[in-house]
């Protein structure tokens, strides 16, 4: 890559202590991600893909090596509010209406009331929840809750979006719809955030990403990086494109090769 | 899709009635059974008066009974505010300094299971049997431990991801406390408070059994029962129930206003 990377891993290892000796979750991972890229992290469970994401987001510290985000430490990037995070569960606060949940980061960052309300409402409309702004989280379905979580992550226009299997708990139909919505929101954002999307679904990774980073099982290493040269904007038909199937096969075989 | 329901929709009254009629029926049947048993076996008045007789006794001097009830309720209320307040404060300290929690919370859990009411005679000894201080102290000690345990549990109830979300926004400790821990602890606090309303009325009445001014429910019940004026004792018990219920209902109403998100659950 010719451009300066926004996220840079330099021989990063992560070792967890455990009762039966230390477990190496990641071993000497080096990786460069460009600004505005959509990266999917995929690999078998326990390969450290979530750990990799969490190292970027300063939710965990590397045991060795360095992670740089916008030429800063992840800790500094977090303090500069560079991250919007979407977890596997929506993590909406039960006592706040959907609108107030989306406003939460803006509230913490000291935006004036009027401005944060307008911002939250426009994001809720963007994710199709305009009519549900005054509902409480438990009144919405799982898919709607996750949409609200995405709106919340985008509310303060962070430059990096960290998504940890955000659609993992949803049914297939909702999941495919949300994938499309996510792509269109991402494409419309200016500037486009860099997205790190952790998934264990091969079609999801290929459909969404510019590059699919395949991680090997324990200890996690970057096994291969597969460029997804499917045209954007991607649509429902993309999933029927022969190139889509070729890429699926490529990722699948890469994952299978590691098992043997 | 679940659409949030408007608060005042037709049929809400019917729902409400459907929810309470089994309890109303049971209550009516219970009172009827009591009335019937007393009449059928012609139980002597000093043993068990019928509900109707208790009600008549109450109606003979409602002003007096309610006024002595107010004295006892005052002690219960003061003790409850003191005990719950200190419980909340201690829970906050426990969350701020976990080392204190490690020492204190297991003890508080144990103390919640102990009949603290047994302290009543000692409190009378230490703080004076006539003064309200000994009654308030009993109630305060009774309500302190369950509040501490509940509120502490509530304050530490937010899951890891809810806290990490705050972390990712670089939220200050103060903001994490006020915008995450406190609201998460509210349901726990109100659960404790509801239990404490009942506990505090029990505590205040029983504490008065060990001495107190003449114009207090516990003293009245004990002295009337002592001379076999059972109807009078029962009418005072009725007043204790009324105050206890009213206290409980007020807490439930406050809870509904403070936690609107819980309404539809």
Interface residues (C-beta under 8 A of the other chain):
Chain A: X57 X58 X59 X78 X79 X81 X83 X84 X85 X87 X89 X91 X93 X94 X95 X96 X97 X104 X105 X107 X108 X109 X132 X134 X135 X136 X138 X139 X140 X141 X144
Chain B: X1 X2 X3 X4 X159 X161 X162 X164 X165 X166 X167 X168 X169 X170 X171 X175 X179 X180 X183 X184 X186 X259 X261 X264 X265
